[in-house]
Amino acid sequence: MRLRFFAIAPVVLLVLGLAAQPVSAQMGWRMRAAAQRRANGAGKPNVRGMEGLPPKWVEKLQDMPPAEQERFLENNQRFRNLPPQRQEQIRRNLARWNSLTPEQKQAARSAEEALERMTPEQRAYVRNTLLPKWQVLPMARRLVIRRHLAILSRMSPSTQQAALNDPKFMEGLSPDEQDILRSLNSLRNPNPPAQ
C-alpha cells in the first residue's frame, strides 16, 4: 500500500517539508507512470507500478534485500504468470526502489502515509489542481515557494495565517504562486484557526 498515490507524492513531500530534489527526481518516473495509468482508466495503482502483485507482497518485497526479492519473484506463481514485459517492469521498479537511500525511502513512506490521511477530495484537489500548477513552475519559482513554506513551518498556525495575509510576506510571489503556497500550507495544517 505504500506510495500508492505517486502522482501527487512530490506535493505531499513538499507539504511535509521533505521535498529534497533527489527524492523528487527519483520519484518523477513513478508519478508520470501513475498519471498515465489513471489517464488510461486504470484503477488505483499499486506501489511503484507493481500491479499484478498483492499489496502485502509489495510491502514485503520493499523490505527484502535484492537477492531475496529475486528469489521471492522466481518462486511466485502469480508473478511468473505475468507477461514478460510486466515482470521486467516490476524488476526495474524494485531496482529503482533499492537504489534509494534510507532517507529517501522513509520520505516516500511518509508521503504515502500523509496521502492516506487526506480525504478523497483533498487527494483529487492535489492531483487535479495543485500538482499541475506545481509542475509548470520553473525550478527557481518552486524554490521561492519552498523557502516560504520553510519559514511558515517554523510558525504557529495563527502566525502562519497572519503571514499568509501579509502583503510583505507574500511580496515577490505571483497571485498563482500565492495560491499554491496557501494550498500547500493548508494541506500541512488542515484545521487553520478561524479568521
C-alpha positions as CSV (number, residue, x, y, z in Angstrom):
1,M,0.0,0.0,0.0
2,R,3.0,2.3,0.4
3,L,3.4,5.0,-2.2
4,R,0.1,4.2,-3.8
5,F,-0.5,7.8,-4.9
6,F,2.8,8.6,-6.7
7,A,1.1,11.1,-8.9
8,I,0.8,13.5,-6.0
9,A,3.7,12.4,-3.9
10,P,6.0,15.4,-4.7
11,V,3.4,17.9,-3.5
12,V,2.9,15.8,-0.3
13,L,6.6,15.6,0.3
14,L,6.7,19.4,-0.2
15,V,3.9,19.8,2.3
16,L,5.7,17.6,4.8
17,G,8.9,19.6,4.3
18,L,10.7,16.6,2.9
19,A,11.0,17.6,-0.7
20,A,14.7,17.3,-1.4
21,Q,15.4,17.5,-5.1
22,P,17.0,13.9,-5.2
23,V,13.7,12.4,-3.9
24,S,11.6,14.3,-6.3
25,A,13.9,13.4,-9.2
26,Q,13.9,9.7,-8.2
27,M,10.1,9.7,-7.9
28,G,9.4,11.6,-11.1
29,W,9.3,8.5,-13.3
30,R,6.8,6.9,-10.9
31,M,4.5,9.9,-10.9
32,R,4.4,10.1,-14.7
33,A,3.6,6.4,-15.0
34,A,0.9,6.5,-12.3
35,A,-0.7,9.6,-14.0
36,Q,-0.6,7.8,-17.4
37,R,-2.3,4.7,-15.9
38,R,-5.1,6.8,-14.4
39,A,-5.5,8.7,-17.6
40,N,-6.0,5.4,-19.4
41,G,-8.7,4.5,-17.0
42,A,-6.7,2.0,-14.8
43,G,-7.7,1.5,-11.2
44,K,-5.7,2.5,-8.2
45,P,-2.0,2.0,-9.0
46,N,-0.2,-0.4,-6.8
47,V,3.1,0.5,-5.3
48,R,5.7,1.7,-7.9
49,G,3.7,0.3,-10.8
50,M,3.7,-3.3,-9.4
51,E,0.1,-4.1,-10.4
52,G,-0.4,-7.8,-10.6
53,L,1.1,-8.4,-7.2
54,P,-0.9,-8.2,-4.0
55,P,-0.2,-5.1,-1.9
56,K,1.1,-7.1,1.1
57,W,3.7,-8.8,-1.2
58,V,4.8,-5.4,-2.4
59,E,5.3,-4.2,1.1
60,K,7.2,-7.4,1.9
61,L,9.4,-7.1,-1.2
62,Q,10.3,-3.5,-0.2
63,D,11.9,-4.7,3.0
64,M,13.9,-7.6,1.4
65,P,17.4,-7.4,0.2
66,P,17.6,-7.6,-3.7
67,A,18.7,-11.3,-3.7
68,E,15.7,-12.3,-1.6
69,Q,13.4,-10.2,-3.8
70,E,14.6,-12.1,-6.8
71,R,14.1,-15.5,-5.1
72,F,10.6,-14.4,-4.0
73,L,9.7,-13.4,-7.5
74,E,11.2,-16.5,-9.1
75,N,9.2,-18.7,-6.7
76,N,5.9,-16.8,-7.0
77,Q,3.5,-18.4,-9.5
78,R,1.4,-15.2,-9.8
79,F,4.5,-13.2,-10.8
80,R,5.6,-15.9,-13.2
81,N,2.2,-15.8,-14.9
82,L,2.5,-12.1,-15.7
83,P,3.7,-11.1,-19.2
84,P,7.5,-10.9,-19.6
85,Q,7.5,-7.1,-20.1
86,R,5.4,-6.7,-16.9
87,Q,7.8,-8.9,-15.0
88,E,10.7,-6.8,-16.3
89,Q,9.0,-3.6,-15.3
90,I,8.4,-4.8,-11.8
91,R,12.1,-5.8,-11.6
92,R,13.2,-2.4,-12.8
93,N,10.9,-0.7,-10.3
94,L,12.3,-2.7,-7.5
95,A,15.8,-1.9,-8.6
96,R,14.9,1.8,-8.5
97,W,13.4,1.4,-5.1
98,N,16.6,-0.4,-3.9
99,S,18.7,2.4,-5.2
100,L,17.0,5.0,-2.9
101,T,18.8,5.9,0.3
102,P,17.1,5.0,3.6
103,E,16.2,8.7,4.0
104,Q,14.6,8.8,0.6
105,K,12.7,5.5,1.3
106,Q,11.4,7.0,4.6
107,A,10.4,10.2,2.9
108,A,8.4,8.2,0.3
109,R,6.8,6.2,3.0
110,S,5.9,9.4,4.9
111,A,4.4,10.8,1.8
112,E,2.2,7.7,1.4
113,E,1.1,7.9,5.0
114,A,0.2,11.6,4.5
115,L,-1.7,10.8,1.4
116,E,-3.7,8.1,3.2
117,R,-4.7,10.7,5.8
118,M,-6.1,13.0,3.1
119,T,-9.7,13.0,2.3
120,P,-10.6,11.8,-1.3
121,E,-11.5,15.5,-2.0
122,Q,-8.1,16.6,-0.9
123,R,-6.3,14.0,-3.0
124,A,-8.4,15.0,-6.0
125,Y,-7.6,18.6,-5.5
126,V,-3.8,17.9,-5.1
127,R,-3.8,15.6,-8.2
128,N,-6.0,17.7,-10.5
129,T,-5.3,21.2,-9.5
130,L,-2.3,21.7,-7.3
131,L,0.1,19.2,-8.9
132,P,-0.4,20.6,-12.4
133,K,0.2,24.1,-11.2
134,W,3.4,23.0,-9.4
135,Q,4.7,21.0,-12.4
136,V,4.6,24.0,-14.7
137,L,6.5,26.3,-12.3
138,P,10.2,26.8,-13.2
139,M,12.6,25.4,-10.6
140,A,13.6,28.9,-9.4
141,R,9.9,29.7,-8.6
142,R,9.5,26.3,-6.8
143,L,12.5,27.1,-4.7
144,V,10.9,30.5,-3.7
145,I,7.8,28.7,-2.6
146,R,9.8,26.1,-0.7
147,R,11.6,28.9,1.2
148,H,8.3,30.5,2.1
149,L,7.0,27.1,3.3
150,A,10.1,26.5,5.3
151,I,9.5,29.9,7.1
152,L,5.9,29.0,7.6
153,S,6.8,25.6,9.1
154,R,8.6,27.4,12.0
155,M,5.5,29.4,12.9
156,S,2.4,28.6,14.9
157,P,-0.8,28.1,12.9
158,S,-2.2,31.6,13.8
159,T,1.1,33.3,12.9
160,Q,1.1,31.4,9.6
161,Q,-2.3,32.8,8.8
162,A,-1.1,36.3,9.6
163,A,1.9,35.8,7.4
164,L,-0.2,34.5,4.5
165,N,-2.4,37.6,4.7
166,D,0.7,39.9,5.0
167,P,1.5,41.6,1.6
168,K,5.1,42.0,2.8
169,F,5.5,38.2,3.3
170,M,3.8,37.4,0.0
171,E,5.9,40.0,-1.8
172,G,7.6,38.6,-4.9
173,L,5.0,35.8,-5.4
174,S,2.5,36.0,-8.3
175,P,-1.2,35.5,-7.4
176,D,-1.0,31.9,-8.7
177,E,2.2,31.2,-6.6
178,Q,0.4,32.8,-3.5
179,D,-2.5,30.4,-4.1
180,I,-0.1,27.4,-4.4
181,L,1.6,28.5,-1.1
182,R,-1.7,28.8,0.7
183,S,-2.9,25.5,-0.6
184,L,0.3,23.7,0.4
185,N,0.2,25.3,3.9
186,S,-3.4,24.4,4.3
187,L,-2.7,20.7,3.4
188,R,0.0,20.7,6.1
189,N,-2.3,22.4,8.6
190,P,-5.8,21.1,7.7
191,N,-7.6,23.0,10.5
192,P,-6.4,26.6,10.4
193,P,-7.6,28.9,13.1
194,A,-10.8,30.9,12.4
195,Q,-10.1,34.2,10.7
